[in-house]
């Protein structure tokens, strides 16, 4: 019988680090085979791209994103805690709050998106099967039920979510395979009618799709991977095996549902909306499998996101327990679902959200990877937990718990990224210098990483050669 996980962002004892690379593949595959990821395959089609443009942009963006994101899995393999807490080795034990906030925002947005899309499909399917209402009341009820089921899984924690992901990896694969048959008769390689290129021409729109639909998938995991690899023991499994499992899990787990989304979006002629056309053109025999995919898949994916949110909030508020923090963020995420349904345009909201958070999160990921390479994967797990224990001192204390140079590098990188972003709701001033092409991902990562490398040339942060890392004694505040 499953028990509620007691660990928050503390160090996982070696005896409990019993997961392996296969578990990592299962959780990355099973949790991503859901409508919350599938819908990103619809984005290129909604931008006006056909089959070739949609597939190539999604694949290219995903490959680049996985190349940047996958190595982060090795950090928590060495620290036995989540990634935001691990980043305290480079940002300081208080400065790692940057990673906690970034992770909280990423998980919040993706949780709301998953429940939003999944709920809309459930309402549409039930309307076709039973004639039930599709009004605001029906949507509110379905959103609330999905959110409640998701919260239960997230509160129970990693072990239950791993079991659920293993089941979803098999079940959802079968449901998606049936979907290929169900929508085959309506499939066309052309984009939806009356859907011009969003940015006026092919290549700018293709680049937008590569970032918003492809790259954003792996970037969503920049703070999540450590939630799973902290349960993998480096004494039993090599870094190479973990890295391979992460690559495989991310590539297959993201490309399969996203390309399924492109396929069904083209078949359903889905332009400004995905859920409605998807349900409308579904043959009657596929409605029940579609209902299962919308419910089970949404709970599995959103459950892992909520679990990560609970850890991040626990890291921000050490006095809170992980379970209580998870309940709080579940309520907030549900609120965002209602806001998204009643007040936002799906395409604009999704595109703006992923582009803005990609610009903010990328420099944090790059700095963390540079720091990990510099310290050669050697950490002081006890010193990383200073803030969580409401103490002070240790080699990661730096200046009052912050590494000023790392924090400034991230801040400037994020600022440049936001100034270079192009979304339906906001356009940065640097677009005039980039010909209107969104280069926020590249610029934020390059600026943040280059500044960090230049400002911290003498020794790896957290080592005795770092002048900002005094060997202070840990003392209770």
PyMOL commands that set and color helices and strands:
alter all, ss='L'
color gray80, all
select helices_A, chain A and resi 14-16+21-30+35-38+40-46+51-79+83-86+88-91+97-130+136-156+158-182+184-186+202-219+225-229+239-267+275-280+284-316+322-343+346-375+381-384+404-419+429-432+440-455
alter helices_A, ss='H'
color red, helices_A
select strands_A, chain A and resi 391-394+472-476
alter strands_A, ss='S'
color yellow, strands_A
deselect
rebuild
show_as cartoon
